[in-house]
Amino acid sequence: MISGFSLGLIWGLGSVNGDRFRIRHKDYNIIKRLADELGRKPYPLHQPGKEQWAAHVPVSHPLYAYLVSLGWASRWNVDRPYPAGDIDHGEFIRGFVSVHHTLSKTKLGRSKALFPRLRIYGSKTILEAIDRHFVASLGTTPKTVQKHGRSEICHILYYQSKKEVPVLLNFLGLGNGARES
């Protein structure tokens, strides 16, 4: 039905609005890619102070039934799960992280040099699953998911090891063109 990468994008960007499952983001190209894959047309969302693009399918569409079968829940669900099913985990993670990360630089120890720091945002459950995948497939050290401020919904997974961050960026296809803070 859809690629694993697109599943990750949709999992992270989708929400139900009435009788529609809507995917929205500020990057037109992301929405255009998903809209094309779903046979839809992207359209602008007009909200004060926010420029976003969207595409939608009715909740009766097979895509929405597929997402629900994998355990999809709204972005505002505290216990938002990682997909439960036969999916391409690497591609799902690449898609999800592509729209839920920041890449910045930080000093480590006494060094004056700046090293890349990768932060991935999402629910605690999703981030724990992503970390387990990285540990099992890339050999990273296990990380503890941190709360994002006072939010019960959004959490952060931090990576700042000089050895691990380049491995993660390579796996994720990030680095050139990554969002930086």
N, C-alpha and C positions, 0 to 999 in steps of 0.2 A: 504494500500500500504506500508507505513512505520510507525514505531512507532512515537509517539510525541517526545520522547527523540531524536531519530535519525533525525527527522525533525529539531529540534533545532540545532543539530550538522551540518547538511547539510546547513541550512539557514546561519549559521555563517562561514562555511568553503568553500562554493561552489563559483565557478566562471565559466564564459563561456570563452572557449579558442577555437576559430574557430568554428567548428561544434560539439564540445564536451562540456558537462557540467562536470567540474572536481572538485573533492573534495580533498583538500590537507591539510596536517598537519605534524608536526614533530613526533608525536606519532604514531608508526606503529599500535598499538592495536586499536586506534580510527578508522584509515582508514580500518583496517582489518574487524572490526565490521560492518562498513558501506558497504564495498565491499561485504561481505558475505550476508548482507541483500538485496543487489541489484543483487546478482548473478554475481559479478565481481571479478577480482583479483587485489590486491594492487600491485603497482610498485613503485620503487624509482624514485624520481626526482633528476636529477643531476644538481645542480646549485652551483656555487662557494660560499663557506661560509655558505651554507644552506643545511642541510640534512632533506629532507622531503619525505613523502610517499604520493601517490595519487591513486585515482580510478576515473574512468569516465564512463559516459553513453553518447550516442549521444543526441543532442538536440531534436531529434525526439522521444526520450524515454518518456513514460508516466510520469515518475518522473518529468522531466523538465516541462512538460505541467501542472502538478499538482502544482509545485512551482510557476509558472507564474500565475496560477489561484488564488493563495493566495496572490499575489502581490510581489513576490520575485524580488529583484533588486541586482545588483552587490555590492560587498563589497566597491567599490569606489564611490557609488552613495551617494551624500550628503543627500538626502531625503530617505534613505533606510528605508522601512516600516517594521512594525511588521506584521505578517501574518493576513490577513483578511479572516476569514472563521471558519468553525466548526473544531477546533483542541483541543487537550488536552493542555490547557495553562500551567498547572503546569509542565507537562513532557517536553513541548517545552522549557520552561524557564530553567529547569534543564539541558537539552542538550546544549542549547545556552551558558549558564553561565559556564558550565563545561570546555569550551575551550576559554572563554573570561573573565577570572577573574585573580586577584592575591589576595593572602591572606598574610598579613604581621602582624606585631605587632606595636603598638604605645602607647605612654603614654597619659593618659587623665588627664587633670587638673594638680593638684600638686602631684598626685600619682606617685610613683616611679615604680609601677607595670606596666607591659606591658599587653595590651589588644589586642585582634584580630581586624584587620581592613580588611574589604572586599571591593575590588574595582572591579566593573564590567565595561567592555569596550564594546562600540558599537555605533551605530548611536543614535542621540538624540531621535528620534521617538521610536526606539526599547527600549531604556532604560527608557523612560517615561512610556511605556506600562508595562514593568517589574515592575517598582516602583508602579504603580497603582495596579497591581496584588498583590504585597506584602502588600500594605496598606489594600486592601479589604479582602485578605484571611489570612494574618498573623498578622494584626494589627500594622504594623510598622508605624512610622511617615513618612509623605511624604518628599521626598528629592528633591533637585534641581539638575538636571543634569549639570555637569561642562564640559567645553571644555578641551580637552587634548592638552595642549600646544597651538600651533598656528593652529592646524588642524581644518578644517571645517567639516571633516568627522567623526573622532573618538572623542567620548565623554566618560566621566567617571561618574559612579554612586558610591558614597562613603557611606559606612556603617561602623560606628565605635562605636555605642552605646554598652555598656557592656551587656545590656539586649537584644538588637535586633540581634546582630551578631550571638550569639549562636543559636537563633531561625532560622535565615536565613541559617546558615551552616547545621543545622539539616534538614530543608526543602530541601535544594539543594543537600544533600548527600555529603557535602564537610567536610573538617576538616582533616581527615586522608587521606593523599595522595594528598592534595590540593597543587597547585603550590604556592610556597612562594617566596616573593621577599625580 
